[in-house]
């Protein structure tokens, strides 16, 4: 890290940019640059680059396997493309694709026998808000499972949670590939991406649990409630509280409690426990990152 002294003339504060950096990015006296202020007060100085326009994607494939086609659709959707089209050499059955639950959540995706197309201007700039919403929905879903098992509403919650995960993926990839103005650091985007992935896995397994696993589900609800409080406090700019190691340790204890509630040989229960433990790892990493940055 290089330390430079701030200069002052009148009411103006300034500092000199490194000569090597200016040469590398062809910065001259006539160059305009971008300055981005992050939530932690950090200022990023970005060389002004001609804005990259989002491009359209066209794929021509001979595959008719629904699983392969599904993965291609999801990849096209979460990447920052203004539109995409997948053209098939042979006709397919749209019904075979619509059986894939995640496709139901995709906006503006049209499927027919010969091609799939999507034109969307969906842009997301706040993945932290999406993650908080995702966590709240899971909290409500668990409460519903415990108190009043309504399969139709549970399915609706599952679809909305899947959609939140897709939009988080789309936002993170856009920020990394097109340098979108997202008020989060890259490491925070990384942590958010992992947490959302594990939350989706938890939901996929919880809805398949036997209704008799009430104690296990209640332990999951306690952990989700704790996670929800952490996200509300640490990622909401209006309530910004630094995630610390004591908070992380408290969350680890709640996730370890889930493991003690597993009875019998249940792969679903173990998958749920493993996903919670993975989230606890991320929360701990995040807390340590904050502690290191606070000492700079």
N, C-alpha and C positions, 0 to 999 in steps of 0.2 A: 504494500500500500504506500502510495506517495502522498506526503503532506505538503500542502501549499497554503501560504498565508493569504487571507482575504484582504484586499486593498479597499480603500474608501476615498471617494472624491465627492465632496458635498454630501448629498443624501444617497449616492449611488455606491453599492458594494459590488466588487468584481474580483475575479481571479484570472490568472493567465492559464490558457489551455496548453497542455504539453505539446511541444513542437513536433515530436514524433507522431503523435496521434493526429495532428492537423495534416501532416504530410501524407500519412496513410489514407486518410479519408478526403484528401484534396480540399481541405478547409482553407478558404482565403478570406480577405476582408469583406468580400461581397457575399459570402455563404450564409444562408439561413440554416439554423439548427433547431431541433425540437428539444424542449425541456419538459420532463415528465416528473411530477411529484407523487411519490408513493405514500401509502398510509402511514408508514413509519417515519416520515419526514425526509426520506432519501430523495435526492434529486438525480435524475438520470439525464445526461446530455447525449442526444442522439443525432448523428449526422443526418441532415435532410436527404432522403433518398426518394426517388420517383416512386410514388405509391404503386405497389403491385396490385394489379387488378385481379380479382378472383376469376378464375377461368372455368369453362365448362368442360365436362368429361364425357367422352363417348367410348363405350366398350362394345366390341363385337365378339361374342363368345359362342362356342358350340356346346357348352355344358347344359345339362338339363337336371342336374342334381340340386334339389331345393336347398340343401344345406350350404352348398358352394355359392349358389346365387344369393342366398340370404346374407352371407358374409360380405359379398361384393357390394350389395346394396347398403349395408351398414357402413362399410368403409367409405363409400362415395358420399354418404349422407353426413358423416361426422367431419369429413375434410372440408376446408373452406372453398367450396365450389359454388358458383352462382346457379348452376344447373348440372344435371347429369342424365345420361341416357344409356341403357344397356340393351343392345339389340341381339336377338337370338337367331341362330341359323335355323333352328327347328322350333316349332310351336311348343309352348309350355302350358300347363294348367294353372291359371292364377290361384285357384283354390289351394293348390299344394303349397304355395308360398304364404298365403294368408293364414295357414295353420301355424306359421312361425309367430309367436306371441309378440316379439319386439317390433315386428313390422306394423302392427296395429297402431303403435304410438307415433309412427312417422307422419309428419305433415306433408301434404302436397305430393305424395308419391302415388303415381298412377301405374297400374299393372294391367296388361292385356296379354294376349297369346303370343305376340311377337316382340314386344319390347316393354321396358320399364323406364319411366321418366320422372324427373322431379325438377321443378323450378321453385326455388325458395330463396327469400331474402332474410331468412332467420339469422339474426346476429345476436350474440350473447356477450355481454361485457362484464358480468358479475357472477363468476362460478361459485363464489362463496355463498351468495344468496341462494343459488340453486341447491347447494349442499345443505344449507340450513332447512330449506323447504323439504328436501328429501328426507332429512332426519326427522322432521316434525311429522311427515306423512307416515313414516315407519312407526313412530311413537303411537300415532292414532290407530294404525293398523293392528299393532299388538294389543292395544286396549280393546279393540273390537273383537279380536280373537279370544281374549280372556273372558269378556263379559257377554258378548252376544254374537255368536258366530253366524255372520250373514255372508254367504258365499259370493253373491253378486257384488256387494260392496267391497269385499276383499279383493276380488278380481279387478275392480275398478282402481283400487289403491295400487295394486301391483303394476297395472299399466302405467299409472302416473309416475310411480317410482322408476320404472324402466325408462320412461321418457326423460325424467330429470337426469338420469345417468348418461343418456345419449347426448343431451344438451351440454352437460359438463364436459364430456369428451370433445364435442364440437368446439366449445369455447377454448379449451386448453390447447387443442391442435391449432386453432386459428391464431392464438396468441404466440405460439412458438414458430409458426410458419410465416405469418404475415406481420409479426411485431405489432399486433393490435394493442391499443391503449387500454390495458387492464390494470387496475390499481392493486396489483399483487405482484410479488416477486416470483421468479421462475420456480424457486424451491417450494413456495406456498402452493403454486399451481400443481406441482408434482404431488405434494401431500394430499391435496384435495382430490386429485384424480384417483389415487390409490384408495382413499377412504370411500369414495363413491362406488368404486368397483366392489369392495368388500361388502358394503351395505346391500348392494343388489344381490350378491350371493347369499347373504343372510336371509333376505326376504324370500328368495327362490326356495330355500330349504325350510324356513319356518312354516310357510303355508302348506307344506306337505307333512308336517309333524302330526302325530296322533293327538287328538284333542285332549287326551288324558295326560299329556306332558305339560300340565299346567304350571308346575313349579319351575320347570326349565324355561317356559315361556315368560314367566314372571321375572326370572333372573335376567333374561334378555331385555325385558322391558325396563328394568332398573338400569342396565348398562346403556341402553339407548337414551334413556332420560338424562343420564350423566353426560353422554356424548352431546346431546342436544344443548345442554347448558354450557358446555365447553365451546361449542360452535357459536352459540348466540353471543357469548361474552367476548370471544377472541377474534371473530371474523366480521362482526358487524361494526362498521366504522363509527356509528353513533354511540356504541357501548364498548369501544375497544379496550380490552383488558389483556395484558400479555399472558400467554399460556406458559405456566411455570411447571417445574418438575414435581412439586407437591400435588398439583392438580392431575398431572399425568400418572403419578403413583396411585392416587385414589381411583382413577379410571382402570388401571391395571388390576387392582384388587377386585373390582366389579366384574371384569372379564374372566378372571380366574375362578370366581364364584360360579360362573356358568358351567365350567368344566366339572365341578363337583356334583352338578345336578344331572349328569348324563347317566342314564340307567340302561342296562342291556347293551346289545350290539347294534347301535343306531348310527349308521353313516351320516344321516342328515344332522343329527345332534352334534356329532364330531365336526362336521363341516361348519356348522354355525359357530361352535366354540373356536375353531381355528381362525375363522374370519374375524371374530371379535379380538382374538389375540393379535392378529395382523394389524387391526386398527389401533390397538394399544401400542404396538411397536411404532406406528406412524406418529401417534400423539406424543410418545416419548421422544422420538427423533425431533419432532417439531419444537418441543419444549427446550431441548438441548440447543437447537439452532437459535432459538430466541435468546437463550442465556449467552451463547457465544457472541451474537450480534450486539447485545446490550453492553458488552465489555469493549467494543471497538472504540 
